[in-house]
Amino acid sequence: MSFRDMRNFTESMRVLGYHRFISMESFRTPNFPLVADILLWLVKRFNPQMCIPADVAKESQRIALIRAVAQFMANEAHILLNKRHLYQADGKAVTEMLRITTLLRSALKMAQAALDEDEDESNLHLSPLISDLKAARELEAEVRSTAASLCDLVGEEVDLRAQRAAAIARPLQINEAEKALNAGIKEISEDVKKTEGMLSNFGSDMRNLDSKIEKKRQELERNRRKYKTLLTVRPTYMDEYEQLEEELQYHYNIYVEKHRNLCYLESQLAERKNQYQEMQRKEDIHRMKLHKLTEDKRSLLSDSYESSDTEVAEDKGSDRDPEDLRRPSNPQPTQDYFIRSDPAETGSSTESLQEDRAAPTSGGFVFKDTVLKNEQDFAVGPAATTKPMVFRYRGGSLSEYERRPNSQESNPIDLSGRSGKVHLSPVQPTGPLPVLERSFASATSRAANRIDKDCVDYCELAREKLGEQLNRNNRDSRPLENMVSDSASVNSMRSNYSVLRPIIPQDMRNRSFLESSVLGSGALLGAEELDRHFPNRRVGIHVATWNMQGEKGLPANLDDLLLPTDSGCAQEFYVIGVQEGCRNRREWEVRLQKTLGPHYVMLHSASHGVLYLTIFVRRDLVWFCSEVEHATVTTRILPQIKTKGALGIGFTFFGTSFLFITSHFTSGDDKVYARIQNYNKIIKALALPKDLTDTSPNHSTASDVTTRYDEVFWFGDFNFRLSKDRKDVEAIVKRTVDGDMDPLLEHDQLSKEMKNGSIFKGFQEAEIHFLPTYKFDMGCDVYDTSSKQRTPSYTDRILFRSRQAEDITAVKYTSCSNIKTSDHRPVIGVFQVKLKPGRDNIPLAPGQFDRSVYLEGIRRRITSELKKAMKNQNNSTICFLS
C-alpha cells in the first residue's frame, strides 16, 4: 500500500458518505472489523436488498464473509477481488477495496453529469438539433466514401474470380493437414503441461512465502521487544567511559598549554640565535679593527726605527762619545703617533708583536742591539749582544703603495718633539726595503694571515675554489677581479667572506622584485633562473600508481617503487597515487619520506576516502612552486561513500601549470559505460584551479578540467579489462616475445574506447611492455586461482596530455613486480616535461612542506642506518679498542 492509495481511498469513502472516520493510521496494523464493516456498507450501496451475515467473531465466519463479498462483486460489478489480501485486513486490503470505491465514485460522477445534461437540455432546446445535423453530415460523407471503396472492390472481383475457382478446384492434401493438426495439438499439450507445472510451483512458492513472512514477522516482534529492553538498560561501561572522557579533556587542555609554551620557547630560541649571530658578526668586525690597529702600530714602529737610523747617520761627525750615544735616555710616551685602544686590543697587539719577534724570515728587517720594553714605550738597551728582533711580512705580496720605488716614499714621521733621540748602529739590509703603508687592505691582509696559520698553502687553493664557485653560481656574472674586495677576500675567505652572487644596484633599479615580465632580468621564475637550474628546460617526473587493496601492513622496502635500479639518476618530482590505501595514511607518507631521503620534501598530500595522492619535490626547488590546490569528486550515488572517485592536485612550477589526478573507476567486466560516465563526471565536477590563474585561458574549456592546465597526468585503477576468456589470455601471454603485448592490447577495453574518442580525449599512453597487473594471488606471481577465476587485465594505467605537442616525453613505463603485498602490481612511469619561464605575480608557496613528516622520515632513515652499522660491527672479526 502506498500513501497515494490510502489517501485516494479515504477521500472516496468520504465522498460516498461513509458514516465512520477513516484515518491514515487505521490500517497500519491488521483491522478486520473495520474492513468487514466497509465491505458490508459497499455491498449495500450496490444492492440494498443483499443480505450478508455480519458476524466475524470466528475464523470460519470471517472466511464466509470474504467469500460472499467477493462472489457478489464478481457477479454484480464484474470485479475480481483477491480474497487473501482482503483477509489480511491491512494495506493490501485497502488496495482491493479502492477498486470498488473507484467504480462507485465514477458512477456517482456519471449520475451527476447526467443531471447536469438534463438541466442544459431544458435551457437550450436547439443544441440537440444542431448536433444531429452535424452527425447526419458526417454519416453522409462516410456513406460516400464507403460506396466508392465498395465499387473498387467489385471491380477487383472480376480479376480474382478465376484465381478463386482454381483454388477451389485444387485437391486438398489430407496428409499435410493432418500433420499440421498433430503438431499444433502436441504444441498445445506441451504448453498445457508447462502451465500446470507453473501453477503447482506457484502454489508451493506461495506457501513458502507465507511461511517466510510469518517467520520474519515473529523475528520482527522479537527484535522490537529486544530494542525496547535495550532502551531501558544503561551499559555498565558508560560510567567508565564518561570518566575517561573527562580525563581526556583534561589531558588535552594540558597538551594545548604545553604546545603553546613550546611554540613560544621555539620563537624565543630563534630570537636568541639571531642575537648570537649578530653578536658573532660584531665580534668579527671588532677583531678586524683590532688587527688593523696592530698593523698600524707595527707600521709606526718601523717608521720610528728608520728615523732613528737617519739621526745616527747625522751624528757621526759630532764630538760626543759613542758610549754616550748608546746610553739610554729617559723614555717618553709615544702617544703622538700611537693610537690608544682597549686593553684587550693592546694585549693582542703585544702578543702579535712577540710572535713576530720569534719568527725571523729572509724577507724581513733585522735590528741589532734593540729591545722592545712594552706596548707604548721603546728604548735602546745597553745589551748589544741580545738576540736579533725580526719583523716578518706573511702576506707573500705587497700592496700597491708598498711596491712604489723609494723616490715616491712618504716622509718619515717627525720625532723632533721627543725629549730624547734613539741612536742605533747602522743596519745593512739584505734586500730592497719596502715601505709600510697604513692601509685597510694591507692591514686586513696581514691580520687574516695571522689568523689562518696555513694561509701560505691555502691561498692558491682558495683562489681556485672561489673562481669555480662564482662561475658555477653565476653563469653570466662578472669576473672575480671586478668584485669590490682586496687580497684579504682571498686570504681569509674561509673565515670572513662568502661567495654569494653579487647583485648590482643598477639591476635593482631596472626591474621590480615584486612582479616582473617573462624576460625580466633576475626574475625569480624568469628565463635566467630557469636556465640556471634547468639548462635544457626539462624537468624529470616520477609517477607511480598502486591499488593497495586496503592492506594493513606496508611493504618492508619501497626502493623498487621509487628508486628502481635501472634509473640513471633521481627525478625532481615524485608523484604517488594510491587506491584502496592503508588505514594509516601518515605512516605511508613517512615511509615514502624515509625512502627518498633528506634531499626531498613532501610538497603536498591529500586524500579522498581511501584515495591518496602525495607529491615530493627536491628540497632546493620548493621555492619555485606556487601554492598547491586540490579537489575531490565521488562517483558513488551517495557522496558519503568515497571508495570510488577521483582526487586532483594542481600547482605551477616556474611558468608551467601541472595537474595530477588519481582515480578509481567502477569495477566489473561489462561496466564499460559506467566507467565512461565516471570519467565524464570527473572532468566536469573537479573544481580546479581555485585561486591560481590559468596560464593559457584561450585553450581551456569550462566543461573539462584537463584543458585548464599545461601538463596533465591521470593515473589510477581504471578497471578496464581484457575482453577475452582467461584461457585465451593466458595462451597469448605464453606466446609473447620480447615484451610485445600488442596481441593482448587488441582486446583492451580502454584502448578501444580511446580510439573511438569516448574517453580520455587528447590523452596519450606510453607503449606497454609489461604483463597485466591484475589480478594476482597474494605474495606470488600467480594470477587469480579463486573460484571467480578473473581474467588478467591492465587495470592500472598512467596517461598524460599537454597543450603543446611533444612537451612530455615518456622515458620509462613499467610495472613493479617485486612488490607482492596486494592483488595489483604497482605501475611506474618516468617522464621528461618541458618547462617555460613564468611571472613573479603568482602566489608562491614560500618553502612550505610537511616538516613533521620530513623529520620523522629522516629520523627513521638514520636509525635504520645505525642499526645496520651496529649489526655489521657486531658481525665483524676485527677487534676495536676504545
VENGI-V546505 format. One line per field, one symbol per residue. phi: phi as a letter, one per 40 degrees, with the letter a starting at -180 (. if undefined). burial: # if it has 16 or more other ideal C-beta (glycine too) atoms within 10 Angstrom, else .. A space follows every 50 residues. Layout:
phi->???
burial->???
This chain:
phi->.cccccccccccccccgccbcbbcccbcbdbcdcccccccccccccaccc bbcbcbcbccccccccccccccccccbfbcccccccccfbcccccccccc cccccccccccccccccccccccbcccccccccccccccccccccccccc cccccccccccccccccccccccccccccccccccccccccccccccccc ccccccccccccccccccccccccccccccccbccccccccccccccccc cccccccccccccccccccccccccccccccccccccccccccccccccc cccccccccccccccccccccdcccccccccbcbccbcccacdccccccc ccccccccbcbccbbbbcfbbccacbbaacccccbccccbbbbcdgaccc ccccccccccccccbccccabcbbccbbccacccccbcbccccccccccc cccccccccccccccccccccccbcbccdcccccabcccccbccbbbbbc ccbcdcccccabccabcccccgccbccccccccbdcfbbcbbbbbaccgg ccccccabcccbbcccccacccbbbbbbbfccccccccccccccccgccb bccaaaaagbcbbbbbbdccbccccccbbaababbccccccbcbiabbbb abbfbbcbbbbbabccchcbcccccccdcccccccccacbbccccbccbb bccaccccbcbbbbaiccgcbccaccccccccccccbfgcbcdcccbccc ccccccgcafcgcbbcccbbcdcabbccgabbcdbcccfccdaccbbbba aacbcgcbbccaaabbcccbcbcbbcbbabbbbcbbcbbcccccccgcac cccccccccccccccccccccccccccccbbb
burial->#....#.###.##....#...#...##...##..######.##.#..... .....#.....#..##.###.##...#...#...###.##########.# #.###............................................. .................................................. .................................................. ....................................############## #########..#............#.....#..#..##..#...##.##. .##..##..#...##.#.####..#..###........#.#####..##. #..........#..#..#..#####........####.#.########## .#..#..##..#...#..##.........#......#######..##.#. ..........#....#...#.######.##...#..#.##########.. ...##..#.####.......############.....#########...# ##################..##.############......#.####### ################....##..##.##..##..#.##..#..#....# ....####################....#..#........#..##.#### ####....##..#.##.#..######......##......########## ###...##....####..#.###########.########.#.##...## ..##.##...#.....................
